[in-house]
Amino acid sequence: MSVNSTKQEVVQNRTGATGLVSTQFVQLFHPPSPLRFASGQELGPITVAFETYGTLNADASNALFVCHALTGDAHAAGLHSSDDRKPGWWDGFIGPGLGLDTNKYYVICANVLGGCQGTTGPGSINPVTGKRYCLNFPFLTVRDVVAVHSELVRHLGIRQLLGVIGGSLGGMQALEWAVRFPDQVRAAIVLASAPKLSAQGIAFNAVGRRAIYADPGFMNGEYYESEGPRYGLALARMVAHITYLSEDSIELKFGRRLQDSDRFAFSMQKETEFQIESYLH
């Protein structure tokens, strides 16, 4: 056995046999046909970062689209190089013989519009001004995200997806696919998601945004040449993590158990007295 084949075998063992993958990029919505947002604003061209796994069959009928959650990206499976230590975020689910079996299906995952992980977003350069969009980027919704991905699927020559799957924000995208493009998708698999955000969810998000805005590092969104609103983001993340579990599941998982001792410290300086506090950090 050659050194190269041994190295490839090691890579495959580490990645659920998905192996080495690469992120692709395509530009869509070129003027004079820009994307029209739900807000009425327009934008184009739009760069989309995406990855594919498996092989598209002759009649393009075996394609599945994976929608990532809030902090995800297009890299859902495999490794970008043999030295890469971080496989895709759904590496254990996408690949030969796995849940999304690439021996059967052609799996697509693309970064969302505004995601700034290869797809056009606030951090991208506005060709009109030569500067980053920052807060001038159009207000976007799940509808706009799915509109871009729908155009990507058409660009790939796929008339109808076998299915769309996603969790959390990805699940909201899957629902939007089913509602807005019923002729373009045969099935939607929605995980841990909802068709709309509750009033409480909206309130939690408002608190998170306020924490970011109040951080001096936010600089009205013009923070790309600095470290950015690190403390505001950390606080917003803590608030968000409270919403990721139900009250019952938080109680079951953490209760009032202490983090690393069996006695209360009676100290305001100890930020992770309880296990639930450690979870928030």
Steps between C-alpha positions, in 0.01 A plus 500: 500500500637842406550790740237703312238226521570455871463875553172501308373210713584693817315805366195290416503334843500845660215632286246222485637407152389833351865575433643825368259766379524854370281806530371634169387852417254634246361846425125534454252785449712704264356840401261576343337211693601556865341325796198690626480462878176468693575855620493626141876565490706351219847347485716340235717331411501263797781253565389166646735254671392136482624143525368180345540137602417192293410489132202653322325229297412529131152645550604718797241338725715402800593844635458596866555851634632544855417833668740602776410670827592850619875457548557234233653517155521307174755252641264226617723194454852381424832680531644779290850351512681199642634728775157639587403410856142625483253300290171645381236577760278202397783265414349207689178521302616558141697235314492145362267285710407787732166676551542707186660219301723643229493165321135582430463876527662814368520725806530878474573745780540875448584788730199724559467849357653735757695214657840646406654152476558532127153625408435872456418677826565814706873424499516494120625790290230718349610544136336843490693648795805274515436456873334227705121506510485485883164645611419601142443136407132442415274380781459131432255226594482122469303561182801678346739226609290230334454709185877500453531126562212431263687685227816302584312172455373617161853602407615145578248366250265345756131545426372341821674407825427160649497672837612792716620444856601737778495561873426819697540790254567234238160350579337838442667504160369151424147615584543805277613275216182293536273804514660722237640245255270195526575398141873509563513266800329165561545484878616710794660356814479752784699445820462694827346800326181701458314689227539826689673650801293537817456832680742377767755406233471845345556653844812291568641601161434867577702470821785333311507773236497772765800338669691510171398858417598619849853362469739787409670254266191491278590841353169529316582184309835629368710261708665281236845652550483453879417218739130582484232482772647197677339560838161586354510186288596292803202633694269449201627144472417435866146627447466288186618186677215534749258473207664189353354278772150483645441568870443130563815392314713760681368377835565138404849565362629743765256546787666686788813288486830675576770501236815381677432463873236372740481821703380847408789751477308812611709707255379751242834461318426139407304519174454125455377388841220296346518263203244710313732801530785299351273410206443869430875561478 
